[in-house]
Amino acid sequence: MEALMYAVWALLELVIIGTAKVLVPLASNGKWRCDGLASRESRIHSGAGALSYEHNGQRFITDTGQLLIGVLFYAIVGSAAIYALT
């Protein structure tokens, strides 16, 4: 049962991060980019727990920042859906 919960969380995390990878370039008109899932760049160019960092004049969103953006997006969409249904 515990393994199933880990698998569900991993899938949910991929969906949330994937959503952020689409939203960030759209919202910033391509000025901001998202780090890759296995990227070590954020550990080199930013402090611990950073949500974003700048490298060579380009703003990058870390995986933690992507999770935050994705969760906020789905919270807003969920709230709007509940509001529309009531």
Order of alpha helices (4+ residues) and beta strands (2+ residues): alpha-beta-alpha-beta-beta-alpha
